[in-house]
């Protein structure tokens, strides 16, 4: 299938053409499953991420613009980002626990290490109260060092929405931690 054919299918999907979407799925699903499987290393999770990717493709096909680059690159990027989101959902407490372990390994005493682990558990519990996308944005910004622009691209929302999510999430975390 040529780039032009894929671009045509994406344009038809943007218009809500279900037949074009079915054709696009048939032509690209195996490749996108391979991408998600490489990231997640688990077939069931990879299939879930691929399904999420196709939902995003359906909803955002109108945002695709012909730039001379392969339309497959656009599709693969969506699939890869969906898989990364799935990876983050799969390990909700590991990031905070790893942070506590890092703190514990910096010359902190045994008592301080125990306190750090206890605080990590509290933070993890409070993070668990946030909606998945907000929790992912907080992790991305404060544990992974992602920029607001990167988070906006990952979650496919405007930059100011990411800022609002983070501000409100930090307020909720502070309230939760003060209980």
N, C-alpha and C positions, 0 to 999 in steps of 0.2 A: 504494500500500500504506500502510495507516495505522500509526501508532506501536503501537497495540494488537496488530496483526497481527505486526509485527516482534518485539515483546516476547514474544508467544506462540511464535514460531519460535525465539527465543533460549532460552526456557525449555525447549522440546522438545530443542534441541541439547544443553542442559545435562544432559539425561537420556540422551544418547547416540543420539538419533534421527537416523539418517543421511539419511532422506528430508527431514526439516526442515532439515538442514544444506544439502542440495542446493538446496532452495527458497530458503533464505537467500542462498546463493551466487548463484543465478540472479537474485535481486532486487537484490542490492547490489554485485555484482562490478564492473560498469561504473563506478559511482560511486567505489568504492574504488581501482580502477585509475587513475582520474583524479586522485585524491589522491596516490597514490604517484608517478605520472608528473610531477605538478607539482613534487614534491620532488626527484626523481632526474634528470629531463630525459633519460631513456633508457628506451625501452620494455622492453627485456630486463630491465634492473635493476628497473624498476617492476613487471613481472610477477613477478619473484622475491620482491620485497618484499610484493606482494599475497598470494602463496602463503604466505609466512611469517605474514602477518596472519591468514589464514584458519586456519592451524594454531593460532595463539594463540587465536583465537575459539573453535575447537573445544575446546581444552584448558581455557579459562577462562570458558566460557559460564555456568558455575555461579556465577561471581563477579559477574555482571551483576545489578544490583538496580534495580527500577523506582523512579525518583526523580521522575518527572514530566518529566524531560528527554527529549529525543528519543533513542531507542535508536540511531538513525543516528549521533548524536554519539559514542557509545561505540565503534561500529564504525569510524568515521572516525579517532578517536584512536588506535586500535590500528593501523590502516593507516598513519597518519602516523608513528607511532613506529617501525614496522617499516621504513619508507622512510628515516627518519633513521638508523637502525641500518645500513641498507644503504649510505647515503652515507658513514658513518664507516668502514665496511669497505673502501670503494672508495678512500679516501685515507689509507692507513695511515701514510705517512711525511711527508705534507705538513705536518701540524701541527707536528711536531718541527722540520722544516726551516724553517718559518715562524718558529718561536720562535728558532732560531739566527740567522735574518736580522734579527729584531727586536733581538736582543742585539748583533748586528754593527752595527746602525744607531744605537747609543747612545753613539758616541764611542770605541768600542773600536778598537784599532789593527788593521792588516791581519793581523798575526801572531795576535792574539787572535781575530780573526774566523775565521781558518783553524782554530784550535783549537776554537772554538765549533762550527763545521760538522763537524769530525771527531767531537767529542763527541756532536753531534746524530745522526750516523750510527751511533755505538755505541749510543746510547739507543734509536734506532729499531730496530736489530737486536735488542736485548734485549727491547723491547716485542713484537717479532715472535715471540718464543719463548713469550709468554703466550697462553692460550686467548683466542679472539675476544671473549667477553663480559667477561673480566677486563681485557683490553687496552682495550676500550671504556670500562669503568668507570674505569680509571686516567686515560685521556684526558679523560673527562667531568669527573672530580674535579679533576685537576691542570692541565689545559690549557684547559678550558672553564668551570671554576668552578662546576660543578653540585654541588648538595647531595646528601648521602647519600639523602635522601628522594626526590629527583628520580631518582637512579640506581636506587633500589629500584622505582620506578614504571616506569621505562623497561625494566628487565630482568625485571620481574614477579617479584621475589624479596623476601624479608623484609629489613628494614633492617639487621639484624645480619649477614645474609649479605653484603651490600654491604661492611660494615665488615671482615669477614673476608677477602673478596676483595681489598680494597685493602691490608690489612696484609700478607697473604701475597704479593701481587703486588709490593709494594715490597721485601720481603725477597728475592724472586727477582730483581728488577731490581738490587738492591745486589750480590747474589752474581754475577750476570752481568757487571756493570760492573767487578767486582774481578778478573775473570779476565784 
